[in-house]
Amino acid sequence: MTFDSSKPSLVQSVQNSMVKHAHSLKVPKKLKIAEDFLCEGFHLVQEAFKSGLKLRFIFATKEGMNHLDGLEIQELAKRNKVRLFEVTPQIISYLSDTVTPQGMIAVVKKIEASWPTQSEGLFLGVHQVQDAGNVGTLFRSAEAFGVKHIFLTEGCCDPFNPKVVRAAMGSLFRVPYIMGQTWVEYVEWAKKNQVNAYALTQLGSKPLTEVKFSNKGMIWVGAEGGGLPAELADSCEGRILIPMAGQVESLNVSVAASIALFQASLNQ
């Protein structure tokens, strides 16, 4: 099976309105207010389709469309009536956020932020984590360990930042989230819904392995530099820590959260 060049329209100029729109999504301020985000690479475009997201259109090089994954994406695009355009490698490089682009980028409608519709299960609170790779990994671990909803406080990295999207590996498309509120508002939601929250911190007084999470549990994590505010930690059911050997003082926030979520998923 080979690519039929007569089917997709050819886009060759960065002045094209669709290319301009896609490029604007690389600018943080514009991305924040936009309804769309960029989804780069075969795997993420496939995941966007499989997760039921609305793809506005897809740009791909001829080589990208002739790739085995590219051929599958062409079929998905046809089936879902998504426009696919052939573009030059230069346009892909212009839009790409990676050193070696795969030759395929989609413009996708954002998943809307929302408050949880249920209070049972495991929840994750994320306070002012600004590293894109960490935020993406938190989404990936959240899906892996059954988190029902993620609470991102104001000051967290935009979940649709291209680096977050890549690090999440598709989990961003499937784990519900709420963002942009203060931690106080999230704590109020937890208390109102009788969700027991725990602060994961170096100053924790109880080892994670000794905590029995209820069927309504929440874990709060903070950025490595600032950690969690004392007021937030004090509002929780308790402070918990990960027992560590040697002289290690702390773990990367996404690593620590992954360990805690795994343990919580076992103990619920």
C-alpha positions in Angstrom: 0.0 0.0 0.0 1.5 3.4 -1.0 0.5 6.9 -0.6 -1.8 8.3 -3.3 -0.5 11.9 -3.9 -3.8 12.9 -5.7 -5.8 12.7 -2.5 -4.4 15.2 0.1 -4.2 18.9 -0.8 -0.7 20.4 -0.8 0.3 23.2 1.6 3.7 24.8 0.9 3.7 28.2 2.5 4.0 29.2 6.2 1.7 32.1 5.3 -1.2 29.6 4.9 -3.9 30.4 7.5 -4.0 26.9 8.9 -0.2 26.9 9.3 -0.3 30.2 11.0 -3.0 29.0 13.4 -1.0 25.8 14.2 2.2 27.9 14.8 0.3 30.3 17.1 -0.3 27.3 19.4 3.5 27.2 20.1 3.2 30.6 21.8 2.3 30.0 25.5 0.1 33.1 25.8 -1.8 32.2 22.7 -2.1 28.5 23.6 -3.6 29.4 27.0 -6.6 31.2 25.4 -6.9 29.0 22.3 -9.4 26.2 21.9 -6.9 23.9 20.2 -3.5 22.4 20.9 -0.8 20.6 18.8 -0.4 16.9 18.8 2.9 15.8 17.3 4.1 12.4 16.1 2.4 9.2 14.9 1.7 7.8 18.3 0.0 10.9 19.8 -2.1 11.4 16.6 -3.2 7.8 16.8 -4.0 8.2 20.6 -6.0 11.3 19.9 -8.2 9.4 17.4 -8.5 6.4 19.7 -9.4 8.6 22.7 -12.3 10.2 20.7 -10.8 13.7 20.5 -11.9 16.1 17.8 -9.0 16.6 15.3 -9.4 19.8 13.3 -6.8 18.8 10.6 -3.6 17.0 10.1 -0.3 18.1 8.5 2.1 15.4 7.2 5.0 15.1 4.9 4.8 12.7 2.0 7.3 10.5 3.8 5.2 10.7 7.0 2.1 9.5 5.1 4.0 6.6 3.6 5.2 5.4 7.0 3.3 2.4 8.3 1.8 4.4 11.1 1.1 7.2 8.6 -1.0 4.9 6.5 -3.0 3.9 9.5 -3.6 7.5 10.4 -4.8 8.2 6.8 -7.4 5.5 7.3 -8.4 7.0 10.6 -8.7 10.4 9.1 -10.9 9.1 6.3 -13.1 7.2 8.7 -13.5 10.3 11.0 -13.7 12.8 8.1 -10.6 14.7 9.3 -8.8 16.8 6.6 -5.2 15.7 6.0 -2.8 18.0 4.1 0.5 17.2 2.6 3.2 19.8 3.7 6.8 20.3 3.1 9.4 19.1 5.7 10.2 22.7 6.2 6.7 23.4 7.4 6.8 20.4 9.8 10.1 21.7 11.2 8.5 25.2 11.6 5.7 23.7 13.6 7.6 21.0 15.4 8.7 21.1 19.0 11.2 18.2 18.6 14.7 18.0 17.2 13.9 15.2 14.7 10.2 15.5 13.7 8.4 12.4 12.5 6.6 14.2 9.8 3.1 14.5 11.2 1.3 17.1 13.4 -2.4 17.5 14.1 -4.3 20.5 15.4 -6.7 19.1 18.0 -9.5 20.6 20.1 -8.7 20.8 23.8 -10.3 18.6 26.3 -12.3 20.8 28.6 -11.4 21.2 32.2 -14.2 20.1 34.6 -14.9 19.4 38.2 -15.3 15.8 39.2 -18.8 14.3 38.9 -18.1 11.7 41.6 -16.2 11.7 44.8 -15.3 8.0 45.1 -11.9 6.8 44.0 -8.4 8.1 44.0 -7.6 11.8 43.2 -4.4 13.7 42.7 -3.7 17.3 43.7 -0.8 19.0 42.0 0.4 22.3 43.4 2.4 24.7 41.2 4.5 22.0 39.4 5.9 24.0 36.5 8.2 21.5 34.8 6.4 20.3 31.7 8.0 16.8 31.7 6.8 16.3 35.3 3.3 17.4 34.6 3.1 15.0 31.6 4.4 12.1 33.6 1.9 12.9 36.4 -0.9 12.4 33.9 0.6 9.2 32.7 1.1 7.8 36.2 -2.4 8.9 37.2 -3.9 6.9 34.4 -1.7 3.9 35.2 -2.8 3.8 38.8 -6.5 4.6 38.4 -6.7 8.3 39.4 -10.2 9.6 38.7 -9.4 13.2 38.5 -6.4 15.6 38.6 -6.5 19.0 40.4 -4.0 21.4 39.0 -3.6 24.6 41.0 -2.9 28.0 39.4 0.8 28.2 38.6 1.1 24.7 37.2 2.5 24.2 33.7 -0.2 24.4 31.0 -1.3 20.7 30.4 -1.4 21.5 26.6 2.2 22.6 26.5 3.8 20.5 23.7 6.3 18.9 26.2 3.5 18.0 28.6 1.5 16.4 25.7 4.5 14.3 24.7 5.4 13.2 28.2 1.8 12.2 29.0 1.9 9.8 26.0 -1.9 10.0 25.5 -2.9 9.9 29.1 -3.7 13.6 29.0 -6.5 12.7 26.6 -8.2 10.3 29.0 -7.7 11.5 32.6 -10.2 14.2 33.6 -8.7 17.4 35.2 -9.6 20.7 36.6 -7.1 23.6 36.5 -6.4 27.2 37.4 -8.1 27.3 40.8 -6.4 27.9 44.1 -5.6 25.0 46.3 -8.1 26.4 48.8 -11.0 25.7 46.4 -9.8 22.2 45.8 -9.5 21.5 49.5 -13.0 22.8 50.0 -14.3 20.4 47.3 -12.5 17.5 49.1 -14.0 18.3 52.5 -17.5 18.9 51.1 -17.3 15.5 49.5 -15.7 13.7 52.4 -12.5 12.9 50.4 -9.6 12.2 52.7 -6.5 14.1 51.5 -2.9 13.4 52.3 0.1 15.7 51.8 3.1 13.9 50.3 6.1 15.7 51.9 9.6 15.2 53.3 8.2 16.4 56.6 5.6 13.6 56.6 5.0 12.0 60.0 3.7 8.7 58.7 5.3 6.3 56.1 3.3 5.8 53.0 3.2 2.1 53.5 1.3 2.5 56.8 -1.5 4.6 55.4 -4.8 2.9 54.6 -6.6 4.9 51.9 -10.3 4.9 51.9 -12.4 4.6 48.8 -12.4 8.4 48.8 -8.7 9.4 48.8 -6.5 12.2 47.5 -2.8 12.7 47.4 -1.3 16.2 47.2 2.2 16.8 45.6 4.1 20.0 45.2 7.0 21.4 43.1 10.4 20.2 44.3 11.6 23.7 45.0 8.7 25.1 47.0 6.9 21.9 48.0 3.5 22.2 49.5 2.4 25.3 51.5 2.2 24.5 55.2 -1.5 25.6 55.2 -2.3 23.1 52.5 -0.5 20.3 54.3 -2.2 21.2 57.6 -5.6 21.0 55.9 -5.1 17.4 55.0 -5.9 14.3 56.9 -2.1 13.8 57.5 1.4 14.2 56.1 2.9 11.1 54.5 6.4 10.3 53.4 8.2 7.7 51.2 10.8 5.8 53.3 14.2 6.0 51.6 17.6 4.5 52.2 21.0 6.1 51.9 21.4 9.8 51.9 18.7 10.7 49.4 16.8 13.7 50.7 14.1 13.8 48.0 12.7 12.4 44.8 11.6 14.0 41.6 7.9 15.0 42.1 6.7 12.7 39.3 8.7 9.8 40.6 7.4 10.4 44.2 3.8 10.8 43.0 4.0 7.6 41.0 5.2 5.6 44.0 2.5 7.1 46.2 -0.2 6.5 43.7 0.8 2.9 43.2 0.8 2.3 47.0 -2.5 4.0 47.4 -4.1 2.0 44.6 -3.1 -1.2 46.5 -4.4 0.0 49.8 -7.8 1.4 48.8 
